[in-house]
Structures are given as structure tokens and as C-alpha cells.
Amino acid sequence: YSQLNGSLLTSSDYTDNNVTNGITYYYVVTAVDTLSNESGVSSQVSAMPSGQSPYPGPNPHGIPGRIEAADYDSGGEGLAFHDTTSGNSGSVYRSEDVDIETCGEGGYNVGWIANGEWLEYTVEVASTGDYEIEFRVASQSTGGNFHLEFDGVDVTGTISFSATGGWQTYTSVYADSVTLTEGVHIMRLSMDADYWNISRMAFVSLGDLPPASPTGLAAVAGETSVSLDWDDNGEADLDFYKVYRSITSGSGYIQIASNLSASSYTDNSVTVGTTYYYVVTAVDSDTNESDVSNEAAAAPGAVGGEVFFDSFEVNEWNGLWTEDYQNDWFRSTQRATDGSRSAEVDGSASDAALTSLLIDLSGASNATVTFSWLIESGLDTGEYLAFDVSTNGGSSWSELARLRGNVDQENVWHNESFDVTGISGGSLRLRFRGRMSSSNEDANVDEVRVVAW
């Protein structure tokens, strides 16, 4: 016997709440006098709690919130769970027939799953609405299938995932826009395939998720203003947009407008000749704010504004670039400053060139060229990535910058900005050249932008 009460009881009754349904417990009591003399034990009594109830309890699991898979209800086989084998194969956490093991992500996971098994959870939904449900799952080689029921009704349909390559290599799969009603429910996780693990479930109210980032932002320079326009967001709970501005590409944004109901804005607080960089965000009725949109740039007083941009995310060279005979440039997924691709050159390359087509400056004769570039640590002394411009359509070239192996900082992105003046209309071209001797020596370029003024 182990003592249950931490302090002496003054009444002749006691309720043991730390029990598991389906297990028989045996009890005795003793009496203690004022001198701390303790009697012998009473006669023994026994009881087995039954019925389904939350675990660890006493309250239902809250939604929104996170529910550990191993915290299925108390109540036993056929009532709170169904397992096709006897005993807990993992021998941890709970002493029932559900198979539980220590999880590589922390806590515990349910494993040794077989098709037809199920677990039930008493849950309480805070408010009626749509929810996103995340499931953390793993499977050595087969993947898995399952679905989720509320009060006997399938609310997700079959959710499938592919093998993750390890029993403790977890991935997230989602059920989106699942409508749940306020109140207490019995939720059943139904296993529809063999050989997979699950560690937890997480419920997020879609009202708590921010809108998507606005897309399609474009900036057009006027003589003393910049006009912005972007695509409408489609969220039903969208409330308004915010506009941010910087004089540095990619950072330093300051909010200049809020509570915009339309997907357009005119910035009249500008200085002629200064290039401004803009992003916008969307805000919903719960004040959740999206990530920023794509960046757009313009220089008021300029004739052209942004006239060229490529982040190498679209098909091969996007109709904007050509390679020389060496064909050593390609769109790479190895690294990028934004998105998933950049332009990469690797050896052996002898000034292998990636050259832009003619860039139309829309009547302007000056331009600001910005980009990011990187050289890997494998480049040797004398090897480099260089940047050239031509202001006469490619008849002659000027080198403006060079990243040199064993000289300049390697394996980091460098952000560059150059003002190019005296350009004959429509005759600006850009060129990147790479010199390296080996196929494991490479360099990258990303987010090339030209703003005319």
C-alpha cells in the first residue's frame, strides 16, 4: 500500500481522483491520535472505476490548442480506445493496450498502429468556426492513412501521407477549414492503415491565422508622387491594407499608410530623385497582419521607375538573359535570397557570361542597378564573379564590381547597388561573368533590379 493523502483527514471519507478506468484499486485506512500514534490498517476494500473521461483530466482538451496523441480518454478497450494487440508495446506512460513510446520530438507518441484501431478524446471547442488541424506523423517506409470524427461524424475525410524515412522522423500533415461547433464533443482518431506513428494534434482557429501576403505590387513614378497598385486579397475577414516604405531595398521599412480599403495608394510625401522601395501587408478583422508583399521600387521625377527585375523563379532565363557558348550558367535551387532559385555558374568556366537583353528605360537616361551575389569558399586565388554594364547596347563594357576567391568574404550574400548614368535610351545591358576551374566551385546571383530615373 502507498499513502494517498498528504495531510491528515478530519472526516471519515475520501475521493481518489488519480485513477485509471478499468483498473481495480485496493484501499485500507488507519487512524492517528494527537500524539501521532497510528492504528493498524482497517479491513481492505476494492473498486474499479469505469466510464469514459478525459485524460489526464479533469477537464476536456481545449480547442483551439494542442492534444497529445497519448492523452486519449480513460475508459478502457472498446470505450475510450480500440487496439488490436494486448499490452503496451512501448512500455511507457500508460499501462493499457495502446502502444506508446518515447517520442523523438519530446513527450510520447502512439506507435505500432494497425488498421482499424482508434483513440477517443473528450474535447471542448471554444467557439463555432473553421479550424486548421495539424497532425505530426511518421512512418518508416509505408506512409499512413487516417481520419478524424466528431461525435461519430467524419469531419476530415481520409488524410494520407508518404513515408518519412524513419519511425521518429516526423512531418506535418493538415486538415484545412474543418468546421467545428462550440461545446464538448467526443473526438475519435481512426487509423486507416498499418505501420505509422502519431505524436500530437494541434488545432488553430482560422480566425487566428493572418491573411496571405498581398501579391502583384507595382510602383509607378510620377513627377512628384509614386502610385502603387496590387492584387486584391480574397479572405472573407480582410479588414484593410498597410503600406510600408524604405530608401533601402529589402530592409528599413516604415509604415506610411494604414486602414486602406482599396488595393491602391498614392504616396505624395516624396523627394524627387530618391528611389523608394515599397511593400504592403493585409490585416484581418482580428488584427492579424500578413507577411509583406513583393517589393516594388520607383523614383519620383523619374521617367521610367522599375524597368527590370528577375529573381530567377520563372522558366530558364525568363526571356531576359542569354548565355555565351560555354553554357555554364543555370537556375539553381542550392541557395536563394528569396524564393527557391538563383542564377548559378560553376566550373570549369572562363569568364562564362550571363548577359541581359536590352533594357528599355522608358525614356530615362540614368538607372540604379541592385542585386545580390555570392561566391563559395571553394574559389581559388584569381577566380571570381564579376559584374559589367554596357550603356551602348553591348558595343563596349565596363566592369563595376568583382567578388574574388580568397579575398572577399565567401559563403555570404553581398547586396550591391550601382548608379549608371548617361545611358542612350534603350541601350542598357547587364552582364555577370564567372571564372572558376572546378565543378565544385560555384557562384550565385539573385534579385537583379533596374530602376530608371
Secondary structure, 3 states (H helix, E strand, C coil): CCCCCCCCCCCCCCCCCCCCCCCCEEECCCCECCCCCECCCCCCEEECCCCCECCCCCCCEEECEEEECCCCCECCECCCEECCCCCCCCCCCCCCCCCEEECCCCCEEECCCCCCCEEEEEEEECCCEEEEEEEEEEECCCCEEEEEEECCEECCCCEEECCCCEEEEEEEEEEEEEEECCEEEEEEEEECCCCCEEEEEEEEEHHHCCCCCCCCCEEEECCCCEEEECCCCCCCCEEEEEEEEECECCECCEEEEEEECCCEEEECCCCCCCCEEEEEEEEECCCCECCCCCCEEECCCCCCEEEEEECCCCCHHHHCEEECCCCCEEEECCCCCCCCCEEEEECCEEEEEEEECCECCCCCCCEEEEEEEEECCCCCCCCEEEEEEECCCCCCCEEEEEEECCCCCCCCCEEEEEEECCCCCCCEEEEEEEEECCCCCEEEEEEEEEEEC
